[in-house]
Structure formats: C-alpha cells, structure tokens
Amino acid sequence: MKRILHFFFPWMIKSKSSTVKYAFPLFFGIATLLGASALLSETDTYIILEADNEEVIAGQNFAIDVYVVAQVPINAVDIRVALPVSQVKMLGVDTGESVITLWTKQPYFENGTVYFSGGTYRKGFVGKHKIGTINGQALTSGLAHVGVTYADLYAGDGTGDKVTVTSAGEDKTELKIAREDGTFLPSASLEGTAQFGIVGDIDGDGKVSLKDLSAFMNAWQTKSANHDFDGDNKMTFRDFGIILSKFFFQ
C-alpha cells in the first residue's frame, strides 16, 4: 500500500506525520469501495461466461459455459451470446447439465449469435446455475471476443416481472488463438484489446499492477480512454472499485 501512496499521492509523503495523517482516510476510502463492490456481488443477478481454456491453437476445440448467478428466484431466461464467426466455428450447444428443463426452442446458432430461451418447472433457481455450454473450434490466430449481447431473466414468484441483470464484467470472455505451430501473433496486433482478458489488466501483461492503476487514473483525469470493466459502456467509480479489487486480491 505504501508503494501506491508514493506512486499516486507523492504530496502525502512530505513527512511521516503527513503520511499517517492522510493514509487512514485513504485506507478507509478504499475499504469502503471494496466493501461496496462485495455488497454488489452479493445482491446483484448477473451472467458469467467461463471458457475451459482461454489459450487454444487454430483447429483446436473449446467450450464456453454460460451461467446465471441469481439472488432472487429465476424461472425463465432469454440470453444471447455473440461469437466472432471469422475466428471460430460453432460446433453445437450442450444442455445436458442445464438448469433449464423446458426450452421454448432448443438453443441454436444463427448469424453469429447463440440463442438460449427457456424455463424451469420449479418456482425458480437461486445461486449459480449453468444454462448451457457452447462448443466451438478455433479457426484463425488472434483474439476472439465472446460476449452476452442480450439477457432477459424473469422472476419465479408468479408476477412474470423482469429481474435486473447487472454486468459484473464477467459476461464476456476472450480466446487467445495461436497459429497451428503453437505460436501467437506479435503482441502489437493485440493492442487495444487487453481489457477483455484479465479484468483490469490494461497493459496486457497478464496481471493488474501499479502500471494499470496509473493508466486508469490518467484516463479518469484526462478522459483519454474508457476503461469499462462492468460493461455499462462508461467509466465510473464502480470500475475503479473493480480494478482496486483485482489489484489487491488477484
């Protein structure tokens, strides 16, 4: 933490007393932000995409699990997941472990999008449950971005009301596809897409470091970039809380 204080707030280290004077409010502020982030994760309903392997070779198969994390009973879903058809080939959808027991239409793939639409006989599920698994094959080397483009979830309390879906920054994933010889494209060709890998990893070095925090703070002050981690298409205090959480607890 002292490194962070020195890095971002050099004016705070004129003396030991001034450091102590300002450090406690800073710690308290960060703790508040992290506490708020944890509170959101405990009360929000959101979608998670989990790839079985984020690094694959061209020609290799992969699987992406689609989950709903529900804090209130959910008994019907309508979810759409987009895949880059120029980089991956769709092989099918596996619903053998799905919490959904009644499909309005069996999950299908059309125009680059996988459609999941169905419900359950139960009053609704709560917690983390699998909706389905997307099976595909890597085609061309590079970064393939997969993400949820549409999601309607409905309450299982008899009202049929929609449940608010909050983006937790996990409703998208990235497949890093290597050439057939196992090598990857030069890193220069991946510029501008690092934020879709490890959430908060702005410089693409595989971790969230002081350099990423510095880049985030600079973009915040100058509005030179939009480091959006929660999927709301804007840079907010929630994004700040997310990158701090990743830095301290990765």
Disulfide bonds with the S-S distance in Angstrom:
none
